[in-house]
Amino acid sequence: MQIIWHGHSCFQIITSLAKDSPVSLVIDPFSESSGIRLPAVSGDAVLVTHNHEDHNNWQAVKGNPFLIDGPGEYEIKNVYIQGIPAFHDNNLGKEKGQVTIYTITSEDIRICHLSDLGQKELFAEQIEDIGEIDILFLPVGGTFTIDSQEAARIVNQIEPRIVIPMHYQSPKLGKELDPVEKFLKVMGQKSVETLPKLTIKQKDLPQEGPKIILLKP
């Protein structure tokens, strides 16, 4: 499995369940109004966590992908996806509305994308629906989502093996967010591994977590 971060909350997951038949999933492709440009990307499916322009530019994804844009259970070429309802704020969505958390299961690896989560804590039923997670895509930039302190609390609730931060300040991004270093400090991490992409198999997962990995867009 390959995990590529295209910036902001946009990830591409390329998983190979059979030889020479990779499946590409693209999550939260953004528009240029975000200040950054989405690279050319194709997918078998696009997952949209909520209908904001820096997350819902699914038309930019090539390959005539299947669109997933809400809670429910989905299967794309034996890749299993579950959408779980959540809130963009800590006031039951009364301020910013709802978002969808996605879990993705493939190659015996379970991934969770937390969207623009604004809840300071997950509800018990959300934790149950999310289940055991190997790799967590976690917003850490505050302002529009949980901040570094709240993100650390969510990590303790989910207990993933690997955490990949997202939705934090980056060059040219047209938003004022916290830098990722603030989250790393809260987590007690002075330096972490930075990769252009994460290539991983189930046997490579750390036995104990969370291990924080930064990806380069």
C-alpha positions as a Markdown table, in Angstrom:
| # | Residue | x | y | z |
|---|---|---|---|---|
| 1 | Met | 0.0 | 0.0 | 0.0 |
| 2 | Gln | 1.1 | 3.5 | -0.8 |
| 3 | Ile | -0.1 | 6.6 | 1.0 |
| 4 | Ile | 0.5 | 10.0 | -0.7 |
| 5 | Trp | -0.4 | 13.3 | 0.8 |
| 6 | His | -1.2 | 16.0 | -1.7 |
| 7 | Gly | -1.6 | 18.7 | 1.0 |
| 8 | His | -4.3 | 20.0 | 3.3 |
| 9 | Ser | -6.6 | 17.0 | 3.9 |
| 10 | Cys | -6.1 | 15.4 | 0.5 |
| 11 | Phe | -4.6 | 11.9 | 0.4 |
| 12 | Gln | -4.3 | 9.3 | -2.2 |
| 13 | Ile | -4.3 | 5.6 | -1.2 |
| 14 | Ile | -3.0 | 3.1 | -3.8 |
| 15 | Thr | -3.7 | -0.5 | -2.7 |
| 16 | Ser | -3.0 | -3.7 | -4.6 |
| 17 | Leu | -5.2 | -6.6 | -3.6 |
| 18 | Ala | -4.2 | -8.6 | -6.7 |
| 19 | Lys | -1.1 | -8.5 | -8.9 |
| 20 | Asp | -1.3 | -5.7 | -11.6 |
| 21 | Ser | -4.7 | -4.4 | -10.4 |
| 22 | Pro | -4.1 | -1.4 | -8.1 |
| 23 | Val | -7.0 | 0.5 | -6.6 |
| 24 | Ser | -6.7 | 4.3 | -6.2 |
| 25 | Leu | -8.7 | 6.2 | -3.6 |
| 26 | Val | -8.6 | 10.0 | -3.4 |
| 27 | Ile | -9.8 | 11.8 | -0.2 |
| 28 | Asp | -10.8 | 15.4 | 0.0 |
| 29 | Pro | -9.3 | 16.9 | -3.3 |
| 30 | Phe | -9.2 | 20.7 | -3.0 |
| 31 | Ser | -9.8 | 23.6 | -5.4 |
| 32 | Glu | -7.3 | 26.3 | -6.2 |
| 33 | Ser | -9.2 | 28.7 | -4.0 |
| 34 | Ser | -7.4 | 27.1 | -1.1 |
| 35 | Gly | -4.2 | 28.7 | -2.4 |
| 36 | Ile | -2.5 | 25.5 | -3.4 |
| 37 | Arg | -2.8 | 23.5 | -6.6 |
| 38 | Leu | -4.0 | 19.9 | -6.7 |
| 39 | Pro | -1.6 | 17.8 | -8.8 |
| 40 | Ala | -2.9 | 15.6 | -11.6 |
| 41 | Val | -4.5 | 12.6 | -9.9 |
| 42 | Ser | -6.8 | 9.7 | -10.9 |
| 43 | Gly | -8.9 | 7.4 | -8.8 |
| 44 | Asp | -11.3 | 4.6 | -8.8 |
| 45 | Ala | -13.2 | 6.4 | -6.0 |
| 46 | Val | -13.3 | 9.9 | -4.5 |
| 47 | Leu | -14.2 | 10.3 | -0.8 |
| 48 | Val | -15.5 | 13.7 | 0.2 |
| 49 | Thr | -15.8 | 14.4 | 3.9 |
| 50 | His | -17.9 | 17.6 | 3.6 |
| 51 | Asn | -19.1 | 20.1 | 1.1 |
| 52 | His | -16.5 | 22.8 | 1.4 |
| 53 | Glu | -14.4 | 23.9 | -1.6 |
| 54 | Asp | -11.1 | 23.0 | -0.1 |
| 55 | His | -12.4 | 19.4 | 0.4 |
| 56 | Asn | -14.9 | 18.6 | -2.4 |
| 57 | Asn | -13.2 | 19.2 | -5.7 |
| 58 | Trp | -14.0 | 15.7 | -6.9 |
| 59 | Gln | -14.5 | 16.8 | -10.5 |
| 60 | Ala | -10.7 | 17.3 | -10.7 |
| 61 | Val | -10.0 | 13.6 | -10.2 |
| 62 | Lys | -9.5 | 11.8 | -13.4 |
| 63 | Gly | -10.6 | 8.3 | -14.3 |
| 64 | Asn | -14.4 | 8.6 | -13.9 |
| 65 | Pro | -14.2 | 7.7 | -10.1 |
| 66 | Phe | -17.1 | 6.6 | -8.0 |
| 67 | Leu | -18.1 | 9.4 | -5.6 |
| 68 | Ile | -18.6 | 8.7 | -1.9 |
| 69 | Asp | -19.8 | 11.8 | 0.0 |
| 70 | Gly | -21.5 | 10.7 | 3.2 |
| 71 | Pro | -22.1 | 8.1 | 5.9 |
| 72 | Gly | -22.7 | 4.5 | 4.9 |
| 73 | Glu | -20.9 | 1.3 | 3.9 |
| 74 | Tyr | -19.2 | 1.0 | 0.5 |
| 75 | Glu | -17.1 | -1.5 | -1.4 |
| 76 | Ile | -14.8 | -0.6 | -4.3 |
| 77 | Lys | -13.0 | -3.6 | -5.8 |
| 78 | Asn | -12.8 | -5.4 | -2.5 |
| 79 | Val | -11.7 | -2.3 | -0.6 |
| 80 | Tyr | -14.1 | -1.7 | 2.3 |
| 81 | Ile | -15.1 | 1.9 | 3.3 |
| 82 | Gln | -17.3 | 3.1 | 6.1 |
| 83 | Gly | -18.6 | 6.6 | 6.5 |
| 84 | Ile | -19.3 | 7.7 | 10.1 |
| 85 | Pro | -21.2 | 11.0 | 10.9 |
| 86 | Ala | -19.3 | 13.6 | 13.0 |
| 87 | Phe | -19.4 | 17.3 | 13.6 |
| 88 | His | -17.3 | 20.2 | 12.2 |
| 89 | Asp | -17.6 | 22.0 | 15.6 |
| 90 | Asn | -18.0 | 21.2 | 19.3 |
| 91 | Asn | -21.6 | 22.3 | 19.3 |
| 92 | Leu | -23.2 | 19.3 | 17.6 |
| 93 | Gly | -22.8 | 20.9 | 14.2 |
| 94 | Lys | -24.8 | 24.1 | 15.0 |
| 95 | Glu | -21.9 | 26.3 | 13.9 |
| 96 | Lys | -20.2 | 24.6 | 11.0 |
| 97 | Gly | -22.3 | 21.6 | 10.2 |
| 98 | Gln | -21.5 | 17.9 | 9.8 |
| 99 | Val | -18.6 | 16.0 | 8.4 |
| 100 | Thr | -18.0 | 12.4 | 7.6 |
| 101 | Ile | -15.2 | 10.3 | 9.1 |
| 102 | Tyr | -14.0 | 7.5 | 6.8 |
| 103 | Thr | -12.5 | 4.1 | 7.7 |
| 104 | Ile | -10.8 | 2.2 | 4.9 |
| 105 | Thr | -9.8 | -1.5 | 5.1 |
| 106 | Ser | -7.5 | -3.1 | 2.6 |
| 107 | Glu | -4.4 | -5.4 | 2.7 |
| 108 | Asp | -5.3 | -6.1 | 6.4 |
| 109 | Ile | -4.6 | -2.5 | 7.2 |
| 110 | Arg | -7.3 | -0.2 | 8.6 |
| 111 | Ile | -7.0 | 3.6 | 7.9 |
| 112 | Cys | -9.1 | 6.4 | 9.4 |
| 113 | His | -9.5 | 9.9 | 8.0 |
| 114 | Leu | -11.0 | 12.2 | 10.6 |
| 115 | Ser | -12.1 | 15.0 | 8.2 |
| 116 | Asp | -12.4 | 18.5 | 9.6 |
| 117 | Leu | -13.3 | 17.1 | 13.0 |
| 118 | Gly | -14.3 | 19.9 | 15.4 |
| 119 | Gln | -15.4 | 17.7 | 18.4 |
| 120 | Lys | -13.0 | 18.0 | 21.3 |
| 121 | Glu | -13.7 | 14.3 | 22.0 |
| 122 | Leu | -15.2 | 11.4 | 20.0 |
| 123 | Phe | -18.5 | 10.0 | 21.2 |
| 124 | Ala | -18.6 | 6.4 | 22.5 |
| 125 | Glu | -20.6 | 5.2 | 19.4 |
| 126 | Gln | -18.1 | 6.9 | 17.1 |
| 127 | Ile | -15.2 | 5.2 | 18.8 |
| 128 | Glu | -17.0 | 1.9 | 18.5 |
| 129 | Asp | -17.7 | 2.4 | 14.8 |
| 130 | Ile | -14.1 | 3.5 | 14.1 |
| 131 | Gly | -12.7 | 0.4 | 15.8 |
| 132 | Glu | -9.1 | -0.6 | 15.8 |
| 133 | Ile | -7.1 | 1.7 | 13.5 |
| 134 | Asp | -3.6 | 1.2 | 12.1 |
| 135 | Ile | -3.1 | 4.5 | 10.4 |
| 136 | Leu | -4.8 | 7.8 | 11.4 |
| 137 | Phe | -5.0 | 10.9 | 9.3 |
| 138 | Leu | -5.5 | 13.6 | 11.9 |
| 139 | Pro | -6.3 | 17.4 | 11.6 |
| 140 | Val | -4.0 | 19.4 | 14.0 |
| 141 | Gly | -4.2 | 23.0 | 12.8 |
| 142 | Gly | -7.0 | 24.4 | 14.9 |
| 143 | Thr | -9.2 | 27.3 | 13.9 |
| 144 | Phe | -11.5 | 25.2 | 11.6 |
| 145 | Thr | -10.8 | 21.8 | 13.3 |
| 146 | Ile | -9.5 | 20.4 | 16.6 |
| 147 | Asp | -6.2 | 22.0 | 17.7 |
| 148 | Ser | -3.0 | 20.2 | 18.9 |
| 149 | Gln | -4.2 | 19.6 | 22.4 |
| 150 | Glu | -7.5 | 18.2 | 21.3 |
| 151 | Ala | -5.8 | 16.2 | 18.5 |
| 152 | Ala | -3.6 | 14.5 | 21.2 |
| 153 | Arg | -6.8 | 13.6 | 23.1 |
| 154 | Ile | -8.3 | 12.0 | 20.0 |
| 155 | Val | -5.1 | 10.0 | 19.5 |
| 156 | Asn | -5.5 | 8.6 | 23.0 |
| 157 | Gln | -9.1 | 7.7 | 22.3 |
| 158 | Ile | -8.4 | 5.8 | 19.0 |
| 159 | Glu | -4.9 | 4.5 | 19.9 |
| 160 | Pro | -3.6 | 4.1 | 16.3 |
| 161 | Arg | -0.2 | 2.6 | 15.4 |
| 162 | Ile | 0.7 | 5.4 | 13.0 |
| 163 | Val | -0.5 | 9.1 | 13.0 |
| 164 | Ile | -0.1 | 11.2 | 9.9 |
| 165 | Pro | -1.0 | 14.9 | 10.7 |
| 166 | Met | -2.9 | 17.0 | 8.2 |
| 167 | His | -4.8 | 20.2 | 7.9 |
| 168 | Tyr | -2.1 | 22.5 | 9.3 |
| 169 | Gln | -0.3 | 25.6 | 8.1 |
| 170 | Ser | 1.7 | 25.1 | 4.9 |
| 171 | Pro | 3.3 | 27.5 | 2.3 |
| 172 | Lys | 0.7 | 29.3 | 0.1 |
| 173 | Leu | -2.3 | 27.8 | 1.9 |
| 174 | Gly | -4.9 | 30.5 | 2.1 |
| 175 | Lys | -5.8 | 29.9 | 5.7 |
| 176 | Glu | -4.2 | 30.7 | 9.1 |
| 177 | Leu | -3.7 | 27.5 | 10.8 |
| 178 | Asp | -1.3 | 26.3 | 13.5 |
| 179 | Pro | 2.0 | 24.7 | 12.3 |
| 180 | Val | 2.5 | 21.0 | 12.7 |
| 181 | Glu | 5.4 | 21.6 | 15.2 |
| 182 | Lys | 2.8 | 22.7 | 17.8 |
| 183 | Phe | 1.2 | 19.2 | 17.7 |
| 184 | Leu | 4.6 | 17.5 | 17.7 |
| 185 | Lys | 5.5 | 19.4 | 20.9 |
| 186 | Val | 2.3 | 18.4 | 22.6 |
| 187 | Met | 3.0 | 14.8 | 21.6 |
| 188 | Gly | 6.6 | 15.1 | 23.0 |
| 189 | Gln | 8.1 | 14.6 | 19.6 |
| 190 | Lys | 11.1 | 16.9 | 18.8 |
| 191 | Ser | 11.9 | 15.2 | 15.5 |
| 192 | Val | 9.9 | 12.7 | 13.4 |
| 193 | Glu | 10.4 | 10.8 | 10.1 |
| 194 | Thr | 9.4 | 12.8 | 7.0 |
| 195 | Leu | 8.7 | 10.9 | 3.8 |
| 196 | Pro | 7.6 | 11.8 | 0.3 |
| 197 | Lys | 5.1 | 8.9 | 0.6 |
| 198 | Leu | 4.5 | 6.0 | 2.9 |
| 199 | Thr | 4.8 | 2.6 | 1.4 |
| 200 | Ile | 3.7 | 0.0 | 4.0 |
| 201 | Lys | 2.5 | -3.6 | 4.4 |
| 202 | Gln | 0.7 | -5.0 | 7.4 |
| 203 | Lys | 3.8 | -6.7 | 8.7 |
| 204 | Asp | 5.6 | -3.4 | 8.7 |
| 205 | Leu | 3.2 | -1.7 | 11.1 |
| 206 | Pro | 4.8 | -0.8 | 14.5 |
| 207 | Gln | 3.7 | -3.1 | 17.3 |
| 208 | Glu | 3.3 | -0.1 | 19.6 |
| 209 | Gly | 2.1 | 3.4 | 18.8 |
| 210 | Pro | 1.6 | 6.0 | 18.1 |
| 211 | Lys | 4.4 | 6.6 | 15.6 |
| 212 | Ile | 4.1 | 10.0 | 14.0 |
| 213 | Ile | 5.1 | 10.3 | 10.3 |
| 214 | Leu | 5.1 | 13.5 | 8.3 |
| 215 | Leu | 4.5 | 13.4 | 4.6 |
| 216 | Lys | 5.7 | 15.9 | 2.1 |
| 217 | Pro | 3.0 | 17.2 | -0.3 |
